[in-house]
Amino acid sequence: MAVAHLVQRGKAAFHATLGTYLDGFPPEIADTVTAHHLLIHTSGMGDYSESPEFREGQKRWKTAAEVMDGGMAVIRRSPLRFTPGTRHEYKEGPAFPRR
């Protein structure tokens, strides 16, 4: 809803690339992954929370800023799992059990 609200207000666009809004991503992500890809689970970006680097960071990070900065660093370094827009991938977690 937040993204849709930003789009409605002209502050964001569904088909703009990630690099339009966030810096630090490699070109293969910044220039190809769109907000739309992220919203419909076709971005090719993996589950950062499964990364050993992220799990180790969780043990060290103490503040919200450390979690945000550390988590974003892991996400920025993670390679694409597939070409954006070519597949759908969504992992159900314990918070969202299959019915």
C-alpha positions, 0 to 999 in steps of 0.5 A, a space after each residue: 500500500 505504501 508503494 501504491 500511495 507513492 505512485 499515486 502521489 507521483 513520488 515513485 513509478 512501478 516500472 522505474 528501476 531500483 537504481 532510481 531510488 536506491 544507490 549501491 546496487 551493482 548495475 545488473 540489479 540497479 538497472 534491471 530490477 523494477 519496483 513492480 518486479 519486487 512487488 510481484 516476486 519476479 525480481 530474481 533477488 533471493 531471500 537475504 535472511 537465509 544468507 550466512 552473512 545476514 545470520 552472523 550479522 544478526 548476532 552483532 547488530 544492536 541498533 535499528 540502524 545497524 540492522 538496516 545498514 547491515 541488512 542492506 549491505 548483504 542485500 546489495 552484495 547478493 547476486 540475482 538468482 534469475 533474470 528479473 521478470 522471467 520467473 516468479 519466486 516466493 518463499 512462504 515463511 512461518 508467519 504466512 502458513 499455506 492454507 
